Amino acid sequence: MYTAWRDEMATGNEAIDSQHKDLLKKVADLLTACKARRGSEEIARLLWFLKRYVRKHFSDEEKLQLMHGFPYYQAHKAQHEAFYQEVKRLEARYAVEGASTVLIVQSVHLMCDWLHNHFNQMDNVLVGFLREVAGKDKP
């Protein structure tokens, strides 16, 4: 399942890892709520969380990448920006439509796509890079 934390996801940075765990929990909460037909109750909490999360987490992660000279920084940052724009679009739609079924389904799709294509792929590249850098720092 995309929402289960695995040790191989660890970046070695406690703040980043904690933020990643928070995101996984929020997505799991949304999926659980949808299965229980309570997606409309959970979507507002998810959007509120994402509004704060993307600003803080993306900033923290990008600073870490710059600090260590991550070679794929620009591509990673571009994915962050695209996701942020999608979150803003969903928030705007929520403000107009409320918790419509279409909005909930699109939100679930966005989150699952993000976890699969960014979190489990692009962030894995970052994790490997950070582990390699950490290994070079050891005597």
GIJO-V804010 format. One record per helix or strand. SS is the DSSP state (a for helix, b for strand). FROM is the first residue (numbers start at 1). TO is the last residue. If there is no record, write none. Layout:
BEGIN
SS;FROM;TO + SS;FROM;TO
END
This chain:
BEGIN
a;7;9 + a;14;35 + a;39;68 + a;73;97 + a;101;137
END
